[in-house]
Amino acid sequence: MKGRPRNTSGTVYRRPKKSKFWWVRYRDRNGQIVKESARTSDREEAERFLRDRLNARDDGMLQTVLASKGLTFDEWANWFLEKRSKPPFREEKTHRENLKAVKFLRPLFGRLRLCDVSAELIEQYIEQRLSCRRKVRTKFGVKHLGKLKPATVHQEFRVLRRVLNLAVKHKRLGANPCSSVEFPVSVKDSTRKPHYMTASEQRRIEFCAPTHLRHAIVILVETGLRPYRELMCMRKEQVDLENRMVHIPSSKTPTGVADMPMTTLARDAFKAQVEATPGSDYLFPSPSMNATKPHILSLRTAWAATLRRAGVKYFSLYELRHTFATRLSAGGVADHFVTQLLRQSDSSVFKRYSQAKLAMMREALTRLDRQANEHVTKDSGTPLPN
């Protein structure tokens, strides 16, 4: 004997005691009854709410929708800043940038439920921020300057996208609305092109640099190490001069942990720095007895002064990593080997480090074979069209 078939389409009803809100009742994929308030006194809106829930159930997204229905952007942003923004997940500098971006995101998105953050609201936020003026606090009060740079707003958009991507990954959100948003302004012109240090510039810079900085420059351009995350905090026990290897136990990314071979110039620079700092476990010990860390934390002041004395326009010390990659590429090293030497997991990142210089391109153009579309017969030597 067959029983009454289950009602899988759900129903809209009012709760007892004359509640002004409509409620919905439906079954999930496991047949369990789910009851929810539609949060509306309009029956048509309640029916639309029920249809959305049934569609989510049929698409397999009901569990995600229910998990995020009471979760606000503020709550999720706090979780992100506490659990995924601080070291060891991200650098301290990145955490500060995330804090700054979330501070501007909160006024519009903070009280919204995570599932209510839409592409339209994100576009509205971007438009509003692009029209804002920069505020600088001085002793005379707040001073308003020119409009915000597109790169500043784009950074806030990237942080928002990262926060929502984590929500999707942890099944608190069905899809990231940022994927439907196209940033309205190009940020290519606002991003400075990395500087490639030429050989003549390197000679002038090394001549004007103090001893420890000169050694650091040679090591960075010969190995591609990250200056602060990997080289400045390096211990002497990590350097194997006999086998020409340097061990990197901690890095920005998991693929950064590796053993790097040395060139002859790099070995000489490592050896000279070891001999110049006797009595210290660190390769670049701090000169101050009251320093917070036993090693040098920054070379910015010495680097800027050295560039000024050498007559070279300022560029960051990190860009010596770009120089390393570009020189490898110019020497004919295959891209995937350059990626391995940079210790990058994504080969697309290599494009940011290796620059195709105009001279290299001109040299490549001289190798054009203008007869490549013709074939010569073996007997008569008469060229035939391809």
HELIX and SHEET records of a PDB file:
HELIX    1   1 ARG A   43  ASP A   58  1                                  16    
HELIX    2   2 LEU A   62  SER A   68  1                                   7    
HELIX    3   3 PHE A   73  LYS A   83  1                                  11    
HELIX    4   4 GLU A   92  PHE A  109  1                                  18    
HELIX    5   5 LEU A  114  ASP A  116  5                                   3    
HELIX    6   6 ALA A  119  LEU A  130  1                                  12    
HELIX    7   7 PRO A  150  LYS A  169  1                                  20    
HELIX    8   8 PRO A  177  SER A  180  5                                   4    
HELIX    9   9 ALA A  199  CYS A  208  1                                  10    
HELIX   10  10 THR A  211  THR A  223  1                                  13    
HELIX   11  11 PRO A  227  LEU A  231  3                                   5    
HELIX   12  12 LYS A  236  GLN A  238  5                                   3    
HELIX   13  13 PRO A  254  GLY A  256  5                                   3    
HELIX   14  14 THR A  264  ALA A  276  1                                  13    
HELIX   15  15 ARG A  300  ALA A  310  1                                  11    
HELIX   16  16 LEU A  317  GLU A  319  5                                   3    
HELIX   17  17 LEU A  320  ALA A  330  1                                  11    
HELIX   18  18 ASP A  335  LEU A  342  1                                   8    
HELIX   19  19 SER A  347  VAL A  349  5                                   3    
HELIX   20  20 PHE A  350  TYR A  353  1                                   4    
HELIX   21  21 LEU A  358  LEU A  365  1                                   8    
SHEET    1   A 3 THR A  11  ARG A  14  0                                        
SHEET    2   A 3 TRP A  22  ARG A  27 -1                                        
SHEET    3   A 3 ILE A  33  SER A  37 -1                                        
SHEET    1   B 2 ARG A 133  THR A 138  0                                        
SHEET    2   B 2 GLY A 141  LYS A 147 -1                                        
SHEET    1   C 3 VAL A 239  ASP A 240  0                                        
SHEET    2   C 3 MET A 245  ILE A 248 -1                                        
SHEET    3   C 3 ALA A 258  PRO A 261 -1                                        
SHEET    1   D 2 GLU A 374  VAL A 376  0                                        
SHEET    2   D 2 PRO A 383  PRO A 385 -1                                        
END                                                                             
